[in-house]
């Protein structure tokens, strides 16, 4: 606790899933359930068939999305979706803190090597999930990327840009711009973001 506003760090980090969305956790649990069923049965299950359908559907949808919409429109829509994902995934509104304090809170979850501040810019690397699965092991924020179609459009990553923007702006009450520097979906080893206070 401090004079800038009270915030329960453990609760925030737990709810944010070390800074990423609740809906991803729900989808991830569906994927895990599917994997557990596969291990106990030789036959394909209804869950498997539904997940296969979901993977085909999302791949087809993003192919059409990329073909029919210009790049700025695609980015805007996906970033708005990421913003809504954050807002719905965090059930409790915490009092805003300074950007410096928020960086300290994040460092407790991801380490100082994955979140640091240089003047008015924060560099944030999303490298592991709450279960300590790491990006280098193939883990992705979204199970549709981790366990989904290998050729899913990189446009999908703009959802995380919107998520990170809302996470930083609502936690600090500061306007920020977010740039995606690298992502697993786009061939990187981790998801790296540059957050600039404007």
C-alpha positions as a Markdown table, in Angstrom:
| # | Residue | x | y | z |
|---|---|---|---|---|
| 1 | Unk | 0.0 | 0.0 | 0.0 |
| 2 | Unk | 1.2 | 3.5 | -0.7 |
| 3 | Unk | 0.0 | 7.1 | -0.8 |
| 4 | Unk | -0.7 | 6.9 | -4.6 |
| 5 | Unk | -3.6 | 4.5 | -4.0 |
| 6 | Unk | -4.1 | 1.1 | -2.6 |
| 7 | Unk | -3.6 | -1.9 | -4.8 |
| 8 | Unk | -3.3 | -5.6 | -3.9 |
| 9 | Unk | -0.5 | -6.7 | -6.2 |
| 10 | Unk | -1.0 | -10.4 | -5.8 |
| 11 | Unk | -4.7 | -10.1 | -6.5 |
| 12 | Unk | -4.0 | -7.8 | -9.6 |
| 13 | Unk | -1.4 | -10.1 | -11.0 |
| 14 | Unk | -3.6 | -13.2 | -10.4 |
| 15 | Unk | -6.6 | -11.5 | -12.0 |
| 16 | Unk | -4.6 | -10.2 | -14.9 |
| 17 | Unk | -3.1 | -13.6 | -15.5 |
| 18 | Unk | 0.3 | -11.9 | -15.3 |
| 19 | Unk | -1.1 | -9.2 | -17.6 |
| 20 | Unk | -3.3 | -11.0 | -20.0 |
| 21 | Unk | -6.9 | -11.8 | -20.6 |
| 22 | Unk | -9.4 | -13.9 | -18.8 |
| 23 | Unk | -10.9 | -15.1 | -22.0 |
| 24 | Unk | -7.6 | -16.6 | -23.1 |
| 25 | Unk | -7.5 | -18.5 | -19.8 |
| 26 | Unk | -11.1 | -19.8 | -20.5 |
| 27 | Unk | -10.1 | -20.9 | -24.1 |
| 28 | Unk | -6.9 | -22.3 | -22.8 |
| 29 | Unk | -8.7 | -24.4 | -20.2 |
| 30 | Unk | -10.9 | -25.8 | -23.1 |
| 31 | Unk | -7.7 | -26.7 | -25.0 |
| 32 | Unk | -6.3 | -28.4 | -21.8 |
| 33 | Unk | -9.6 | -30.3 | -21.3 |
| 34 | Unk | -9.4 | -31.5 | -24.9 |
| 35 | Unk | -5.8 | -32.7 | -24.4 |
| 36 | Unk | -6.8 | -34.5 | -21.2 |
| 37 | Unk | -9.6 | -36.3 | -23.0 |
| 38 | Unk | -7.3 | -37.3 | -25.8 |
| 39 | Unk | -4.9 | -38.9 | -23.3 |
| 40 | Unk | -7.7 | -41.0 | -21.7 |
| 41 | Unk | -9.5 | -42.1 | -24.9 |
| 42 | Unk | -8.4 | -43.3 | -28.3 |
| 43 | Unk | -11.5 | -42.0 | -30.0 |
| 44 | Unk | -12.0 | -38.4 | -31.1 |
| 45 | Unk | -14.4 | -36.6 | -28.8 |
| 46 | Unk | -17.1 | -34.0 | -29.4 |
| 47 | Unk | -14.8 | -31.4 | -27.9 |
| 48 | Unk | -12.0 | -32.3 | -30.4 |
| 49 | Unk | -14.4 | -31.8 | -33.3 |
| 50 | Unk | -15.6 | -28.5 | -31.9 |
| 51 | Unk | -12.1 | -27.2 | -31.5 |
| 52 | Unk | -11.2 | -28.4 | -35.0 |
| 53 | Unk | -14.2 | -26.4 | -36.3 |
| 54 | Unk | -13.2 | -23.4 | -34.3 |
| 55 | Unk | -9.7 | -23.4 | -35.7 |
| 56 | Unk | -11.0 | -23.7 | -39.3 |
| 57 | Unk | -13.5 | -21.0 | -38.7 |
| 58 | Unk | -11.1 | -18.5 | -37.2 |
| 59 | Unk | -8.6 | -19.1 | -40.0 |
| 60 | Unk | -11.3 | -18.6 | -42.6 |
| 61 | Unk | -12.6 | -15.5 | -40.8 |
| 62 | Unk | -9.2 | -13.8 | -40.7 |
| 63 | Unk | -8.4 | -14.6 | -44.3 |
| 64 | Unk | -11.6 | -12.8 | -45.2 |
| 65 | Unk | -10.9 | -10.0 | -42.7 |
| 66 | Unk | -7.5 | -9.4 | -44.2 |
| 67 | Unk | -8.8 | -9.5 | -47.8 |
| 68 | Unk | -11.8 | -7.2 | -47.2 |
| 69 | Unk | -10.5 | -4.5 | -44.8 |
| 70 | Unk | -7.6 | -2.2 | -45.1 |
| 71 | Unk | -4.7 | -2.4 | -42.5 |
| 72 | Unk | -5.7 | 0.6 | -40.3 |
| 73 | Unk | -9.3 | -0.7 | -40.0 |
| 74 | Unk | -8.1 | -4.3 | -39.2 |
| 75 | Unk | -5.8 | -2.9 | -36.5 |
| 76 | Unk | -8.5 | -0.6 | -35.0 |
| 77 | Unk | -11.1 | -3.5 | -34.7 |
| 78 | Unk | -8.7 | -6.0 | -33.2 |
| 79 | Unk | -7.3 | -3.4 | -30.8 |
| 80 | Unk | -10.8 | -2.5 | -29.6 |
| 81 | Unk | -11.4 | -6.2 | -29.1 |
| 82 | Unk | -8.3 | -6.5 | -27.0 |
| 83 | Unk | -9.4 | -3.4 | -24.9 |
| 84 | Unk | -12.8 | -5.0 | -24.3 |
| 85 | Unk | -11.1 | -8.3 | -23.4 |
| 86 | Unk | -9.0 | -6.6 | -20.7 |
| 87 | Unk | -12.0 | -4.7 | -19.4 |
| 88 | Unk | -14.1 | -7.8 | -19.1 |
| 89 | Unk | -11.3 | -10.0 | -17.7 |
| 90 | Unk | -10.5 | -7.7 | -14.8 |
| 91 | Unk | -13.4 | -7.8 | -12.5 |
| 92 | Unk | -12.3 | -5.1 | -10.1 |
| 93 | Unk | -11.2 | -1.6 | -10.8 |
| 94 | Unk | -8.0 | -0.7 | -8.9 |
| 95 | Unk | -7.1 | 2.9 | -8.1 |
| 96 | Unk | -4.6 | 4.2 | -10.7 |
| 97 | Unk | -0.9 | 4.4 | -9.7 |
| 98 | Unk | 2.0 | 6.2 | -11.3 |
| 99 | Unk | 3.6 | 4.6 | -14.3 |
| 100 | Unk | 6.8 | 3.9 | -12.3 |
| 101 | Unk | 4.8 | 2.1 | -9.6 |
| 102 | Unk | 2.9 | 0.0 | -12.2 |
| 103 | Unk | 6.1 | -1.0 | -13.8 |
| 104 | Unk | 7.3 | -2.2 | -10.3 |
| 105 | Unk | 4.1 | -4.2 | -9.9 |
| 106 | Unk | 4.6 | -5.9 | -13.3 |
| 107 | Unk | 8.2 | -6.6 | -12.5 |
| 108 | Unk | 7.1 | -8.7 | -9.6 |
| 109 | Unk | 5.2 | -11.0 | -12.0 |
| 110 | Unk | 7.5 | -11.1 | -15.0 |
| 111 | Unk | 10.9 | -9.9 | -13.7 |
| 112 | Unk | 12.9 | -6.7 | -14.2 |
| 113 | Unk | 14.4 | -8.1 | -17.4 |
| 114 | Unk | 10.9 | -8.3 | -19.0 |
| 115 | Unk | 9.5 | -4.9 | -17.9 |
| 116 | Unk | 11.5 | -1.7 | -17.5 |
| 117 | Unk | 11.1 | 2.0 | -18.1 |
| 118 | Unk | 13.3 | 4.4 | -19.9 |
| 119 | Unk | 12.1 | 8.0 | -19.5 |
| 120 | Unk | 8.6 | 8.0 | -20.9 |
| 121 | Unk | 8.8 | 4.6 | -22.5 |
| 122 | Unk | 8.1 | 1.2 | -21.0 |
| 123 | Unk | 9.4 | -2.0 | -22.6 |
| 124 | Unk | 7.3 | -5.0 | -21.7 |
| 125 | Unk | 8.0 | -8.6 | -22.7 |
| 126 | Unk | 5.2 | -11.2 | -22.2 |
| 127 | Unk | 7.3 | -14.4 | -21.8 |
| 128 | Unk | 5.3 | -16.7 | -19.6 |
| 129 | Unk | 1.8 | -17.5 | -18.4 |
| 130 | Unk | 0.6 | -18.0 | -14.8 |
| 131 | Unk | 1.5 | -21.7 | -15.0 |
| 132 | Unk | 5.1 | -20.7 | -15.8 |
| 133 | Unk | 4.9 | -22.0 | -19.4 |
| 134 | Unk | 7.3 | -20.0 | -21.4 |
| 135 | Unk | 7.2 | -18.5 | -24.9 |
| 136 | Unk | 10.3 | -20.4 | -25.8 |
| 137 | Unk | 8.4 | -23.6 | -25.2 |
| 138 | Unk | 5.6 | -22.5 | -27.6 |
| 139 | Unk | 3.2 | -21.0 | -25.2 |
| 140 | Unk | 1.1 | -18.2 | -26.5 |
| 141 | Unk | -1.3 | -15.9 | -24.8 |
| 142 | Unk | -4.1 | -17.2 | -27.0 |
| 143 | Unk | -4.8 | -20.9 | -27.4 |
| 144 | Unk | -6.0 | -20.2 | -31.0 |
| 145 | Unk | -2.4 | -19.5 | -31.8 |
| 146 | Unk | -0.8 | -22.0 | -29.4 |
| 147 | Unk | -2.9 | -24.9 | -30.5 |
| 148 | Unk | -4.6 | -23.5 | -33.6 |
| 149 | Unk | -4.0 | -23.1 | -37.3 |
| 150 | Unk | -0.3 | -22.5 | -38.0 |
| 151 | Unk | -1.1 | -20.1 | -40.8 |
| 152 | Unk | -3.4 | -17.9 | -38.8 |
| 153 | Unk | -3.0 | -14.2 | -39.8 |
| 154 | Unk | -0.6 | -12.0 | -37.9 |
| 155 | Unk | -3.4 | -9.5 | -37.8 |
| 156 | Unk | -4.6 | -11.4 | -34.8 |
| 157 | Unk | -1.8 | -10.0 | -32.7 |
| 158 | Unk | -3.3 | -6.5 | -32.7 |
| 159 | Unk | -5.8 | -7.8 | -30.1 |
| 160 | Unk | -2.9 | -8.0 | -27.6 |
| 161 | Unk | -1.9 | -4.4 | -28.6 |
| 162 | Unk | -5.3 | -3.2 | -27.5 |
| 163 | Unk | -5.1 | -5.3 | -24.4 |
| 164 | Unk | -1.8 | -3.9 | -23.3 |
| 165 | Unk | -2.9 | -0.3 | -24.1 |
| 166 | Unk | -5.9 | -0.6 | -21.9 |
| 167 | Unk | -4.0 | -2.4 | -19.1 |
| 168 | Unk | -1.4 | 0.4 | -18.9 |
| 169 | Unk | -3.8 | 3.4 | -19.5 |
| 170 | Unk | -6.4 | 2.2 | -17.0 |
| 171 | Unk | -3.9 | 1.2 | -14.4 |
| 172 | Unk | -2.1 | 4.6 | -14.5 |
| 173 | Unk | -4.7 | 7.0 | -15.8 |
| 174 | Unk | -2.2 | 8.0 | -18.5 |
| 175 | Unk | -2.7 | 8.0 | -22.3 |
| 176 | Unk | -0.3 | 5.6 | -24.0 |
| 177 | Unk | 0.6 | 4.4 | -27.4 |
| 178 | Unk | 1.6 | 0.7 | -27.9 |
| 179 | Unk | 3.7 | -0.8 | -30.6 |
| 180 | Unk | 4.1 | -4.5 | -31.1 |
| 181 | Unk | 7.8 | -5.2 | -31.6 |
| 182 | Unk | 7.7 | -9.0 | -31.9 |
| 183 | Unk | 5.2 | -11.8 | -31.4 |
| 184 | Unk | 5.1 | -15.6 | -31.5 |
| 185 | Unk | 2.5 | -15.6 | -34.2 |
| 186 | Unk | 4.8 | -13.5 | -36.4 |
| 187 | Unk | 7.7 | -15.8 | -35.9 |
| 188 | Unk | 9.3 | -14.3 | -32.8 |
| 189 | Unk | 10.3 | -16.1 | -29.6 |
| 190 | Unk | 8.2 | -13.8 | -27.3 |
| 191 | Unk | 5.7 | -11.0 | -27.4 |
| 192 | Unk | 7.4 | -7.6 | -27.0 |
| 193 | Unk | 5.7 | -4.3 | -26.6 |
| 194 | Unk | 6.8 | -0.7 | -26.5 |
| 195 | Unk | 4.5 | 1.5 | -24.4 |
| 196 | Unk | 5.0 | 5.2 | -24.8 |
| 197 | Unk | 3.4 | 7.8 | -22.6 |
| 198 | Unk | 1.9 | 10.6 | -24.8 |
